[in-house]
Amino acid sequence: MDWIKTGVPGFDELFEKGIPKGVSVLVAGGPGSGKTIFCLQTLNYAALQGEKCLYMSFEESEEKLRMHMRDFGWNPEELEEKGLLVIKRYDPLEVSRTVEALLEKARKELLIEADPVFLPEGFKPDRIVIDSLSSISTAFYGNERNYRMYAEQLFRYLESLNATSFLITETETDPTRYSRSGVEEFLADGVIVLYNIRKGERRESAIEVLKMRGAKFQRKIVPMEIISQKGIVVYPTQKVFGEF
């Protein structure tokens, strides 16, 4: 089995060998917990190692994501020029309309004969970020069944690409469920949770590997911080002050 590193200082130390290559991983957390930064950081690291990386945004614009990267001292334009990074914005409503039209055409058959997402032509990524499943699920508002079918097909499709994928999901600040529908955390091979823990008047950022099929990892919540011109830094040997 091949393994990958995220390149997030301290985080990779939580694993015995790393994250299995080709798995799908949910990156779950509340607003402002650092999910987008975590995913941009691991793509930046991978691209610098020569891997092809795709950031699929269903929320923020391409330029805003590039600006986030520049804020931490990374150079997205250079990676894009080398053909190692593609940042592309998609319309979640267009996804839901396409799926529902195909389902109507197939007379509610369980299989849809179309790819659930469209990769840039001629670009075969080694790592993919989807930001976010929450935005896609909102576009299916009122039709949970269609979204579940879409999510199942999306995970199967990502597995067929043999790319390592990170799928962002928005949760509550102190989550007990790690995706909007509850189905994604069972479809995913791994779940990484980012917390913003409150104790009195203070908050502390923390991170946890909740599950990762095929990998040995430390089962604990550890503190992290977001540092200007550096990104996320994890402290695997320290304890968080907060209690859940």
C-alpha positions in Angstrom: 0.0 0.0 0.0 1.2 3.5 -0.8 0.8 6.3 1.7 0.6 10.1 1.5 1.4 13.0 3.8 -0.6 16.1 4.3 2.4 18.3 4.9 0.6 20.0 7.8 3.2 20.3 10.6 2.5 17.9 13.5 -0.6 16.4 11.9 1.2 13.6 10.0 2.7 12.5 13.3 -0.7 11.2 14.3 -0.4 8.4 11.8 2.0 5.4 11.9 2.6 5.6 8.2 0.3 8.2 6.7 -3.0 8.3 4.9 -3.6 5.5 2.4 -3.3 6.7 -1.1 -6.6 6.9 -3.1 -9.0 7.1 -0.1 -11.8 9.6 0.4 -11.6 11.7 3.5 -14.3 14.0 5.0 -12.8 17.2 6.5 -15.6 18.2 9.0 -15.9 21.2 11.3 -17.9 24.3 12.2 -17.6 27.7 10.6 -14.1 29.2 10.9 -12.5 26.0 12.2 -9.9 25.9 9.4 -11.2 23.3 7.0 -10.5 25.3 3.8 -7.0 26.3 5.0 -6.2 22.6 5.9 -7.2 21.5 2.4 -5.4 24.3 0.6 -2.3 23.6 2.7 -2.2 19.9 1.8 -2.8 20.6 -1.9 0.0 23.2 -1.8 2.3 20.6 -0.2 1.4 17.9 -2.7 1.8 20.2 -5.7 5.3 21.2 -4.4 6.1 17.5 -4.4 5.1 17.3 -8.1 1.5 15.9 -7.6 -1.3 17.2 -9.7 -4.0 18.8 -7.5 -7.5 20.0 -8.1 -9.5 22.3 -5.8 -13.2 22.1 -6.7 -15.0 25.0 -5.1 -18.8 25.2 -4.8 -18.6 28.3 -2.7 -15.7 30.8 -2.9 -14.3 32.2 -6.1 -11.0 31.1 -7.6 -9.4 34.4 -6.8 -10.5 34.4 -3.2 -9.0 30.9 -2.7 -5.7 32.1 -4.4 -5.8 35.1 -2.0 -6.1 32.7 1.0 -3.0 30.8 -0.2 -1.0 34.0 -0.7 -2.0 35.1 2.8 0.0 32.1 4.1 3.0 32.7 1.9 2.1 30.1 -0.8 2.3 30.8 -4.5 -0.7 29.3 -6.3 0.0 31.1 -9.6 3.4 29.5 -9.9 1.9 26.0 -9.3 -0.9 26.7 -11.8 1.6 27.8 -14.4 3.5 24.5 -13.9 0.2 22.5 -14.4 0.3 21.1 -10.9 -2.7 23.0 -9.4 -6.1 23.8 -10.8 -8.6 25.9 -8.8 -12.1 25.8 -10.4 -15.4 27.1 -9.2 -18.6 25.1 -9.9 -22.3 25.9 -9.5 -24.0 23.5 -7.0 -27.4 24.3 -8.5 -26.2 23.2 -11.9 -25.1 19.9 -10.4 -28.5 19.3 -8.8 -30.5 20.3 -11.9 -28.4 18.0 -14.0 -28.8 15.1 -11.6 -32.5 15.6 -11.3 -32.9 15.8 -15.1 -31.0 12.6 -15.6 -33.1 10.8 -12.9 -36.2 11.9 -14.6 -34.9 10.6 -17.9 -33.9 7.3 -16.3 -37.4 7.1 -14.7 -35.9 7.0 -11.2 -33.4 4.3 -11.9 -30.7 3.9 -9.2 -27.8 4.4 -11.6 -27.2 7.7 -13.4 -25.1 7.3 -16.6 -23.1 10.5 -16.1 -20.1 11.5 -14.0 -21.2 13.3 -10.8 -18.5 16.0 -11.3 -16.6 17.2 -14.3 -12.9 17.3 -14.2 -10.9 19.9 -16.2 -10.2 18.3 -19.7 -6.9 16.6 -19.9 -6.2 17.0 -16.2 -5.8 13.8 -14.1 -5.4 14.8 -10.5 -3.6 12.9 -7.7 -5.4 14.9 -5.0 -8.8 16.5 -5.1 -10.6 18.8 -2.7 -14.4 19.3 -2.9 -15.5 22.4 -1.0 -18.1 21.6 0.0 -20.6 18.7 0.2 -22.7 21.0 2.4 -23.2 23.4 -0.5 -24.0 20.6 -2.9 -26.6 19.1 -0.5 -28.2 22.5 0.0 -28.8 22.6 -3.8 -30.8 19.4 -3.4 -33.1 21.1 -0.8 -36.3 19.2 -0.4 -35.1 16.1 -2.2 -32.9 14.2 0.2 -33.3 10.9 -1.7 -31.7 12.4 -4.9 -28.9 13.9 -2.9 -28.1 10.5 -1.2 -28.0 8.8 -4.6 -25.7 11.6 -5.9 -23.4 11.3 -2.8 -23.1 7.5 -3.3 -22.2 7.9 -6.9 -19.8 10.7 -6.1 -17.8 8.5 -3.7 -17.8 5.6 -6.2 -16.5 7.9 -8.9 -13.7 9.4 -6.7 -12.7 5.8 -5.8 -12.5 5.0 -9.6 -10.1 7.9 -10.2 -7.5 6.5 -7.7 -7.0 10.0 -6.4 -6.9 10.9 -2.8 -9.9 13.2 -2.1 -10.7 15.5 0.7 -14.4 16.5 1.0 -15.3 19.4 3.2 -18.5 19.3 5.3 -19.9 22.0 7.5 -21.0 20.9 11.0 -21.9 22.5 14.3 -19.1 23.9 16.4 -19.3 20.8 18.7 -20.4 18.2 16.2 -22.1 14.9 16.9 -22.8 14.3 13.2 -20.1 15.0 10.6 -22.2 15.7 7.5 -25.5 17.2 6.7 -27.3 14.1 5.7 -25.4 11.7 7.9 -24.6 9.3 5.0 -21.3 10.9 3.9 -19.3 9.8 7.0 -20.2 6.2 6.3 -19.3 6.4 2.6 -16.0 8.1 3.3 -12.9 6.1 4.1 -11.7 8.7 6.6 -13.1 11.5 8.8 -10.9 14.4 10.1 -12.7 16.7 12.5 -11.6 20.3 13.3 -12.9 21.9 16.5 -13.2 25.3 18.0 -13.4 24.5 21.7 -14.7 27.1 24.1 -13.6 27.3 27.8 -14.8 30.4 29.6 -14.0 33.4 27.4 -11.3 31.6 25.4 -11.5 29.3 22.4 -8.9 26.8 21.3 -8.6 25.1 17.9 -8.2 21.4 17.8 -8.1 18.5 15.4 -8.9 14.8 15.5 -8.6 11.8 13.1 -12.0 10.2 13.8 -11.5 7.3 11.4 -9.2 6.2 8.6 -9.7 2.8 7.0 -6.5 0.9 6.5 -4.3 3.2 8.6 -3.1 3.1 12.2 -3.4 6.5 13.9 -3.6 8.1 17.4 -7.2 8.3 18.6 -7.2 11.7 20.4 -8.1 15.3 20.0 -5.0 17.5 19.9 -4.5 21.3 19.8 -3.7 23.2 16.6 -3.4 26.8 15.6 -3.5 28.8 12.4 -0.4 30.9 12.0 0.0 33.8 9.6 2.5 33.1 6.8 2.6 29.5 7.8 -0.8 27.9 7.9 -2.1 25.2 10.3 0.3 23.7 12.9 -0.7 20.7 15.0 0.7 19.8 18.4 0.3 16.0 18.6 1.8 15.6 22.1 -0.2 18.4 23.9 -3.7 18.3 25.4 -6.5 20.7 24.7 -7.8 22.7 27.7 -11.5 22.3 26.7 -13.9 19.6 27.8 -16.8 18.5 25.6 
